[in-house]
């Protein structure tokens, strides 16, 4: 067992890892996704060869500073609750410091269920190695760090239930990420109901997924913004009253999907007859669905 490099516990009934796991000195990957661990021993962070860690647990042992430094992937789903006690604040500080020390970290996902549980220090990572960042849970102070401190190498970003304050203008920070290719803005990513993308913003973005509630009161795209976006997926469209005007300015669009869209709104997209046809006539592929089951697929060719 000491030569073990991959430990797969995905979707199993395992509830606890033994402290002796630290003796797997050649372990490179620990995958416990879909498995709810009641306790994760601190010893796993002493394994110097660990490259990829996927853990879902209600009791997460926060690694001490100076431990594992070869991590490339860190996937954490914390099912417990962090309070504003000295003990829990220290845990958050330790986690922030640990993540910042991982010089080779390229993929980081953190899911929590506590208010203000994601510390902004986690994001103050200037290393260009971080390519994928996925956060699900409220961010402390409900705002992103200054754009100059945000990881500049990010190519894929996902935000959900982060509750960012609209007056902190999170879009202004995100649209300046010059390497961002894929962006997912899920439910309550920010607390507003409108979005404004300024000139030349999201310069390299190709794929965008957004929850309809975030743009229910408006979405504006200035000339030159999002000009490379090819794929757009708007989810949870059941309350949508019309198709956003912003689609007119997304000239590079090749495919658009509307999920959970009502029949009367779908009719507004009808080929050359619908009220919103002019907004999407430049799109090659348009797909609409209800309850995530595909009901209608329309191929639009205008060239």
ChimeraX attribute file (.defattr): number of C-alpha atoms within 10 A of each C-alpha:
attribute: neighborCount
match mode: 1-to-1
recipient: residues
	/A:1	10
	/A:2	11
	/A:3	10
	/A:4	12
	/A:5	17
	/A:6	15
	/A:7	14
	/A:8	13
	/A:9	16
	/A:10	17
	/A:11	12
	/A:12	13
	/A:13	11
	/A:14	13
	/A:15	12
	/A:16	14
	/A:17	13
	/A:18	11
	/A:19	12
	/A:20	10
	/A:21	19
	/A:22	18
	/A:23	15
	/A:24	21
	/A:25	18
	/A:26	17
	/A:27	23
	/A:28	19
	/A:29	19
	/A:30	19
	/A:31	18
	/A:32	22
	/A:33	20
	/A:34	15
	/A:35	19
	/A:36	21
	/A:37	22
	/A:38	16
	/A:39	16
	/A:40	21
	/A:41	18
	/A:42	15
	/A:43	16
	/A:44	25
	/A:45	21
	/A:46	19
	/A:47	20
	/A:48	18
	/A:49	18
	/A:50	24
	/A:51	20
	/A:52	19
	/A:53	21
	/A:54	20
	/A:55	23
	/A:56	25
	/A:57	21
	/A:58	17
	/A:59	15
	/A:60	20
	/A:61	16
	/A:62	18
	/A:63	20
	/A:64	15
	/A:65	15
	/A:66	12
	/A:67	16
	/A:68	19
	/A:69	22
	/A:70	18
	/A:71	24
	/A:72	18
	/A:73	21
	/A:74	19
	/A:75	20
	/A:76	20
	/A:77	20
	/A:78	20
	/A:79	18
	/A:80	15
	/A:81	14
	/A:82	19
	/A:83	13
	/A:84	13
	/A:85	9
	/A:86	8
	/A:87	10
	/A:88	14
	/A:89	15
	/A:90	13
	/A:91	18
	/A:92	19
	/A:93	14
	/A:94	16
	/A:95	21
	/A:96	21
	/A:97	18
	/A:98	19
	/A:99	21
	/A:100	20
	/A:101	19
	/A:102	22
	/A:103	17
	/A:104	17
	/A:105	23
	/A:106	19
	/A:107	19
	/A:108	20
	/A:109	17
	/A:110	17
	/A:111	20
	/A:112	23
	/A:113	17
	/A:114	16
	/A:115	18
	/A:116	19
	/A:117	22
	/A:118	26
	/A:119	20
	/A:120	18
	/A:121	19
	/A:122	19
	/A:123	18
	/A:124	20
	/A:125	20
	/A:126	15
	/A:127	19
	/A:128	14
	/A:129	18
	/A:130	23
	/A:131	19
	/A:132	19
	/A:133	21
	/A:134	18
	/A:135	20
	/A:136	22
	/A:137	22
	/A:138	26
	/A:139	24
	/A:140	17
	/A:141	15
	/A:142	22
	/A:143	19
	/A:144	24
	/A:145	19
	/A:146	12
	/A:147	16
	/A:148	12
	/A:149	13
	/A:150	21
	/A:151	21
	/A:152	20
	/A:153	19
	/A:154	22
	/A:155	19
	/A:156	19
	/A:157	20
	/A:158	19
	/A:159	22
	/A:160	20
	/A:161	21
	/A:162	28
	/A:163	23
	/A:164	24
	/A:165	17
	/A:166	17
	/A:167	10
	/A:168	14
	/A:169	16
	/A:170	20
	/A:171	18
	/A:172	16
	/A:173	16
	/A:174	18
	/A:175	22
	/A:176	18
	/A:177	22
	/A:178	16
	/A:179	17
	/A:180	23
	/A:181	19
	/A:182	20
	/A:183	22
	/A:184	19
	/A:185	21
	/A:186	22
	/A:187	20
	/A:188	20
	/A:189	27
	/A:190	27
	/A:191	17
	/A:192	18
	/A:193	15
	/A:194	16
	/A:195	21
	/A:196	17
	/A:197	20
	/A:198	18
	/A:199	15
	/A:200	16
	/A:201	24
	/A:202	27
	/A:203	20
	/A:204	21
	/A:205	24
	/A:206	19
	/A:207	20
	/A:208	19
	/A:209	18
	/A:210	20
	/A:211	20
	/A:212	26
	/A:213	22
	/A:214	21
	/A:215	18
	/A:216	19
	/A:217	14
	/A:218	14
	/A:219	16
	/A:220	18
	/A:221	21
	/A:222	16
	/A:223	15
	/A:224	17
	/A:225	22
	/A:226	27
	/A:227	22
	/A:228	18
	/A:229	22
	/A:230	18
	/A:231	19
	/A:232	21
	/A:233	19
	/A:234	23
	/A:235	22
	/A:236	21
	/A:237	22
	/A:238	17
	/A:239	13
	/A:240	17
	/A:241	13
	/A:242	15
	/A:243	19
	/A:244	18
	/A:245	16
	/A:246	17
	/A:247	20
	/A:248	17
	/A:249	18
	/A:250	24
	/A:251	17
	/A:252	15
	/A:253	23
	/A:254	17
	/A:255	20
	/A:256	20
	/A:257	18
	/A:258	22
	/A:259	21
	/A:260	21
	/A:261	23
	/A:262	17
	/A:263	12
	/A:264	10
	/A:265	19
	/A:266	18
	/A:267	14
	/A:268	17
	/A:269	22
	/A:270	14
	/A:271	16
	/A:272	11
	/A:273	11
	/A:274	13
	/A:275	15
	/A:276	21
	/A:277	16
	/A:278	16
	/A:279	17
	/A:280	26
	/A:281	19
	/A:282	20
	/A:283	23
	/A:284	16
	/A:285	18
	/A:286	19
	/A:287	17
	/A:288	24
	/A:289	21
	/A:290	18
	/A:291	11
	/A:292	13
	/A:293	10
	/A:294	12
	/A:295	10
	/A:296	11
	/A:297	12
	/A:298	13
	/A:299	12
	/A:300	16
	/A:301	10
	/A:302	8
	/A:303	6
